[in-house]
Amino acid sequence: MPLTRRAALSALAAASVVPAAASAQTRWQMATPYPDGNFHTINIREFLKEVEQATGGKLAVQVHSNASLLPQQGIKRGVQQGQVQMGEILLSAYANEDPMFDADSLPFLVADLKEAKRLSDLHKPFVEARFQRQGLSLLYMVGWPPGGFYTQVPLTGIDVLKGSRFRTFNAMSTRFATLVGANPVQVQQAELAQAFATGIATAMVTSAQTGVDTSAWDYAKVFTPANFTMTKNAVFVSRRALDGLPKDQGDAIRAAAAKAEERGWRMSEEATAAAEKRLAERGLTIGTVPPDVKEAFRKIGETMAEEWVAKVGDDGRKLLDSLRAAR
């Protein structure tokens, strides 16, 4: 970790534990890897504004967006170690810790955001149980708009992806890249434009929103919506920090979190149409998935779902069975 970032974290940690006698306000820090214009970050700022209002200003949280304080890979550990009190992560980016975190990145498992929300609700108890064991409390989860493919030419067949340097963001997208014959390269969102500009990446699958956030029109020519996945972000807090608050402040956080979750899913739906429109306005061709490619993707999705269950065990089978029963 660079010295300046380490020093900043030390100062923030010290500032957040000022004794109550010295200050009537508790100040927390929160790290998120996404930029201020992203709807997830907008939702977080509204959530924290509501917390501050509900507590009469006794609890304030400063947001450090766009991986400015901690990279995404370091946010969860940062909360566990007390460097920051709150964090937001792409849940599936931590599948190397526990494959259960990867459920929502199974390709083509859900057809739309309504089904993605159903999967999230079914997934939540499994995530909460794992977070609790790690000294964390899950506050809420919100899904991303559906994933699509960013390429330099239309997605007329699987061969378009074969041999490409395919940007991935978690274990499941890496496995998908391997199965279609691409060369996976893991790149976090804040570094996407540079990765494409330097040839580290030449194709990827992610949401239209991410394309807008990273000005994809500067490095790709075609966006093909595909309902690849609707992965979700988890917003969480140090359980020790949460338990250390007066009961009314803890209750205020939980109440505001419930509102943020409901609002966030609505924002995700709105962002889907707006982001695709923006990509088209800036010159990207909006493609469609041919039937034979869609069938090939479906078979890959089935293979990956069975591989995932084999890794996760009974909890994975229970989750998928519950999702199918709820349809």
C-alpha positions as CSV (number, residue, x, y, z in Angstrom):
1,M,0.0,0.0,0.0
2,P,1.4,3.5,-0.9
3,L,2.7,5.5,2.0
4,T,0.2,8.3,1.4
5,R,-2.8,6.0,1.4
6,R,-1.5,4.2,4.5
7,A,-1.1,7.5,6.3
8,A,-4.6,8.6,5.2
9,L,-6.1,5.4,6.6
10,S,-4.3,5.8,9.9
11,A,-5.6,9.3,10.3
12,L,-9.1,8.3,9.4
13,A,-9.1,5.4,11.8
14,A,-7.9,7.7,14.6
15,A,-10.5,10.3,13.8
16,S,-13.3,7.8,13.9
17,V,-12.6,6.7,17.5
18,V,-12.7,10.1,19.2
19,P,-14.1,9.6,22.7
20,A,-17.7,10.7,23.1
21,A,-16.7,13.2,25.7
22,A,-14.5,15.0,23.1
23,S,-17.1,15.0,20.4
24,A,-20.9,14.7,20.3
25,Q,-20.7,13.4,16.7
26,T,-19.5,9.9,15.6
27,R,-17.7,10.1,12.2
28,W,-17.3,7.0,10.2
29,Q,-15.5,6.4,6.9
30,M,-16.9,4.4,3.9
31,A,-15.0,3.0,0.9
32,T,-16.6,2.2,-2.4
33,P,-14.9,1.4,-5.8
34,Y,-17.5,3.2,-7.9
35,P,-17.5,6.8,-9.2
36,D,-19.8,9.6,-8.0
37,G,-22.0,9.5,-11.1
38,N,-22.8,5.8,-10.7
39,F,-26.3,5.1,-9.4
40,H,-24.9,2.8,-6.6
41,T,-22.8,5.8,-5.3
42,I,-25.7,8.2,-5.7
43,N,-27.9,5.7,-3.7
44,I,-25.2,5.4,-1.0
45,R,-25.0,9.2,-0.5
46,E,-28.8,9.4,-0.2
47,F,-28.8,6.5,2.3
48,L,-26.1,8.2,4.4
49,K,-27.9,11.5,4.2
50,E,-31.0,9.8,5.6
51,V,-28.9,8.2,8.4
52,E,-27.4,11.6,9.4
53,Q,-30.8,13.2,9.4
54,A,-32.4,10.4,11.4
55,T,-29.7,10.6,14.1
56,G,-29.9,14.4,14.3
57,G,-26.3,14.7,13.0
58,K,-24.9,12.4,15.7
59,L,-23.7,9.9,13.1
60,A,-22.0,11.1,9.9
61,V,-20.3,9.0,7.3
62,Q,-17.8,10.2,4.8
63,V,-17.8,8.4,1.5
64,H,-14.5,7.7,-0.4
65,S,-15.7,6.9,-3.9
66,N,-14.0,5.5,-7.1
67,A,-11.5,3.4,-5.1
68,S,-9.8,6.6,-3.9
69,L,-9.1,5.2,-0.4
70,L,-9.1,1.5,-0.9
71,P,-9.1,-0.7,-4.1
72,Q,-12.1,-3.0,-4.3
73,Q,-10.0,-6.0,-3.4
74,G,-9.1,-4.3,-0.1
75,I,-12.4,-2.9,1.0
76,K,-13.8,-5.9,2.8
77,R,-10.6,-6.5,4.7
78,G,-10.4,-2.8,5.5
79,V,-13.8,-2.9,7.2
80,Q,-12.9,-6.1,9.0
81,Q,-9.6,-4.5,10.3
82,G,-11.3,-1.3,11.3
83,Q,-9.5,0.9,8.7
84,V,-13.0,2.0,7.6
85,Q,-16.3,1.3,9.2
86,M,-18.4,0.7,6.1
87,G,-17.8,-0.5,2.6
88,E,-19.4,-1.5,-0.7
89,I,-18.2,-4.3,-2.9
90,L,-19.2,-6.3,-5.9
91,L,-20.1,-9.4,-3.9
92,S,-18.9,-11.8,-6.6
93,A,-15.5,-10.3,-6.6
94,Y,-14.9,-12.2,-3.3
95,A,-15.9,-15.6,-4.6
96,N,-12.3,-16.7,-3.9
97,E,-13.2,-16.5,-0.2
98,D,-16.5,-18.4,-0.6
99,P,-18.1,-19.5,-3.8
100,M,-21.5,-18.8,-2.3
101,F,-20.7,-15.1,-3.0
102,D,-20.7,-15.9,-6.7
103,A,-24.4,-17.1,-7.1
104,D,-25.5,-14.0,-9.0
105,S,-22.7,-14.2,-11.5
106,L,-23.9,-17.5,-12.9
107,P,-24.5,-16.7,-16.6
108,F,-28.0,-16.6,-17.8
109,L,-29.4,-17.8,-14.5
110,V,-32.1,-15.0,-14.3
111,A,-33.9,-13.4,-17.2
112,D,-34.5,-9.9,-15.9
113,L,-34.1,-7.6,-12.9
114,K,-37.3,-8.9,-11.3
115,E,-35.8,-12.4,-11.2
116,A,-32.5,-10.9,-10.1
117,K,-34.2,-9.3,-7.1
118,R,-35.9,-12.6,-6.3
119,L,-32.5,-14.3,-6.4
120,S,-31.1,-11.6,-4.2
121,D,-33.8,-12.1,-1.5
122,L,-33.1,-15.9,-1.5
123,H,-29.4,-15.3,-1.5
124,K,-29.4,-12.8,1.4
125,P,-29.6,-15.3,4.4
126,F,-26.6,-17.2,3.0
127,V,-24.6,-14.0,2.7
128,E,-25.6,-12.7,6.1
129,A,-24.5,-15.9,7.8
130,R,-21.1,-15.7,6.2
131,F,-20.7,-12.0,6.9
132,Q,-21.6,-12.6,10.6
133,R,-18.8,-15.1,10.9
134,Q,-16.4,-12.5,9.6
135,G,-17.4,-9.7,11.9
136,L,-19.5,-7.9,9.4
137,S,-23.2,-7.0,9.2
138,L,-24.9,-6.9,5.8
139,L,-27.0,-3.7,5.3
140,Y,-28.4,-4.1,1.8
141,M,-27.7,-5.5,-1.6
142,V,-28.6,-3.9,-5.0
143,G,-28.2,-5.4,-8.5
144,W,-26.5,-4.1,-11.5
145,P,-28.3,-3.7,-14.8
146,P,-28.0,-6.8,-17.1
147,G,-24.6,-7.6,-18.5
148,G,-23.8,-7.3,-22.2
149,F,-20.8,-7.7,-24.4
150,Y,-18.5,-5.0,-25.5
151,T,-16.6,-5.9,-28.7
152,Q,-15.0,-4.3,-31.7
153,V,-17.2,-6.1,-34.2
154,P,-20.8,-7.4,-34.0
155,L,-21.3,-10.6,-32.0
156,T,-22.2,-12.8,-34.9
157,G,-20.8,-16.0,-33.3
158,I,-18.8,-17.3,-30.4
159,D,-15.7,-17.0,-32.6
160,V,-15.8,-13.2,-32.0
161,L,-14.9,-13.8,-28.4
162,K,-12.4,-16.7,-29.1
163,G,-8.9,-15.5,-28.7
164,S,-9.8,-12.1,-27.4
165,R,-8.2,-10.6,-24.3
166,F,-11.4,-10.7,-22.3
167,R,-11.7,-8.4,-19.3
168,T,-13.1,-10.2,-16.3
169,F,-14.1,-9.0,-12.9
170,N,-14.7,-12.1,-10.8
171,A,-14.1,-15.9,-10.8
172,M,-17.3,-16.7,-12.8
173,S,-16.6,-14.2,-15.6
174,T,-13.1,-15.6,-15.8
175,R,-14.4,-19.2,-16.1
176,F,-16.9,-18.0,-18.8
177,A,-14.0,-16.4,-20.8
178,T,-12.1,-19.7,-20.6
179,L,-15.1,-21.7,-21.8
180,V,-15.6,-19.5,-24.9
181,G,-11.9,-19.7,-25.8
182,A,-11.0,-16.2,-24.7
183,N,-7.9,-15.1,-22.7
184,P,-9.2,-13.7,-19.4
185,V,-7.6,-10.6,-17.9
186,Q,-8.9,-9.3,-14.5
187,V,-9.2,-5.5,-14.4
188,Q,-11.1,-3.4,-11.9
189,Q,-13.5,-0.8,-13.2
190,A,-11.4,2.3,-12.4
191,E,-8.7,0.9,-14.8
192,L,-10.9,-0.2,-17.7
193,A,-10.3,2.6,-20.1
194,Q,-6.5,2.3,-19.7
195,A,-6.6,-1.5,-20.1
196,F,-8.4,-1.2,-23.5
197,A,-6.2,1.7,-24.6
198,T,-3.1,-0.3,-24.0
199,G,-4.4,-3.5,-25.5
200,I,-4.5,-5.4,-22.2
201,A,-8.2,-6.0,-22.9
202,T,-10.0,-6.1,-26.2
203,A,-13.5,-7.3,-25.2
204,M,-15.6,-7.7,-22.1
205,V,-19.0,-8.5,-20.6
206,T,-20.5,-6.0,-18.1
207,S,-23.4,-3.7,-17.7
208,A,-24.3,-0.8,-19.9
209,Q,-23.9,1.4,-16.8
210,T,-20.3,0.4,-16.5
211,G,-19.9,1.3,-20.1
212,V,-21.2,4.8,-19.4
213,D,-19.1,5.2,-16.3
214,T,-15.9,4.3,-18.2
215,S,-16.8,6.1,-21.5
216,A,-16.8,2.8,-23.4
217,W,-17.4,4.6,-26.7
218,D,-13.7,5.5,-26.5
219,Y,-12.5,1.9,-26.6
220,A,-15.3,-0.3,-28.0
221,K,-17.6,-0.2,-31.1
222,V,-20.5,-2.6,-30.3
223,F,-22.5,-3.2,-27.2
224,T,-24.7,-6.3,-27.2
225,P,-27.3,-6.6,-24.4
226,A,-27.4,-10.3,-23.4
227,N,-28.8,-10.6,-19.8
228,F,-25.5,-12.2,-19.1
229,T,-25.7,-11.7,-15.4
230,M,-27.2,-9.2,-12.9
231,T,-24.5,-9.2,-10.3
232,K,-25.1,-7.2,-7.2
233,N,-23.2,-4.9,-4.8
234,A,-23.3,-5.5,-1.0
235,V,-23.2,-2.6,1.4
236,F,-22.0,-3.6,4.9
237,V,-20.7,-2.4,8.2
238,S,-18.3,-3.6,10.9
239,R,-20.4,-5.4,13.4
240,R,-18.2,-4.1,16.2
241,A,-18.8,-0.5,15.0
242,L,-22.5,-1.1,14.6
243,D,-22.9,-2.7,18.0
244,G,-21.0,0.2,19.6
245,L,-23.7,2.7,18.5
246,P,-26.6,3.7,20.7
247,K,-29.7,1.6,19.8
248,D,-31.6,4.4,18.2
249,Q,-28.6,5.1,15.8
250,G,-28.3,1.4,14.9
251,D,-32.0,1.3,14.2
252,A,-31.7,4.4,12.0
253,I,-29.0,2.7,9.9
254,R,-31.1,-0.4,9.4
255,A,-34.2,1.5,8.5
256,A,-32.4,3.7,6.0
257,A,-30.7,0.6,4.6
258,A,-34.1,-1.0,3.9
259,K,-35.1,2.1,2.0
260,A,-31.8,2.2,0.1
261,E,-32.3,-1.4,-1.1
262,E,-35.7,-0.7,-2.4
263,R,-34.6,2.6,-4.0
264,G,-31.5,1.0,-5.5
265,W,-33.3,-1.8,-7.4
266,R,-35.6,0.8,-8.8
267,M,-32.6,2.9,-9.8
268,S,-31.0,-0.1,-11.4
269,E,-34.0,-0.6,-13.6
270,E,-34.0,3.0,-14.6
271,A,-30.3,3.0,-15.3
272,T,-30.6,0.1,-17.7
273,A,-32.6,2.0,-20.3
274,A,-30.8,5.3,-19.7
275,A,-27.3,3.7,-20.0
276,E,-28.1,1.8,-23.3
277,K,-29.5,5.0,-24.7
278,R,-26.4,6.9,-23.7
279,L,-24.1,4.3,-25.3
280,A,-26.1,4.5,-28.6
281,E,-26.0,8.4,-28.5
282,R,-22.2,8.3,-28.2
283,G,-21.8,6.0,-31.2
284,L,-21.8,2.4,-30.1
285,T,-23.8,0.0,-32.2
286,I,-26.4,-1.8,-30.1
287,G,-26.4,-5.4,-31.2
288,T,-28.5,-8.5,-30.7
289,V,-27.6,-12.1,-29.8
290,P,-28.2,-14.5,-32.7
291,P,-30.3,-17.6,-31.8
292,D,-27.4,-20.0,-32.2
293,V,-25.1,-17.9,-30.0
294,K,-27.9,-17.7,-27.4
295,E,-28.2,-21.5,-27.3
296,A,-24.4,-21.9,-27.0
297,F,-24.5,-19.4,-24.1
298,R,-27.4,-21.3,-22.4
299,K,-25.4,-24.6,-22.5
300,I,-22.3,-22.8,-21.0
301,G,-24.5,-21.4,-18.3
302,E,-25.8,-24.9,-17.4
303,T,-22.3,-26.3,-17.3
304,M,-21.2,-23.4,-15.0
305,A,-24.2,-23.8,-12.7
306,E,-23.4,-27.5,-12.1
307,E,-19.7,-26.7,-11.5
308,W,-20.7,-24.0,-9.0
309,V,-23.0,-26.4,-7.1
310,A,-20.2,-28.9,-6.9
311,K,-18.0,-26.3,-5.2
312,V,-20.6,-24.8,-2.9
313,G,-22.3,-28.0,-1.8
314,D,-25.8,-28.3,-0.2
315,D,-26.2,-24.5,0.2
316,G,-25.7,-24.0,-3.5
317,R,-28.2,-26.7,-4.4
318,K,-30.8,-25.3,-1.9
319,L,-30.4,-21.8,-3.4
320,L,-30.9,-22.9,-7.0
321,D,-33.8,-25.2,-6.1
322,S,-35.5,-22.3,-4.3
323,L,-35.0,-20.0,-7.2
324,R,-36.6,-22.5,-9.6
325,A,-39.4,-23.2,-7.3
326,A,-40.2,-19.5,-7.0
327,R,-40.6,-19.1,-10.8
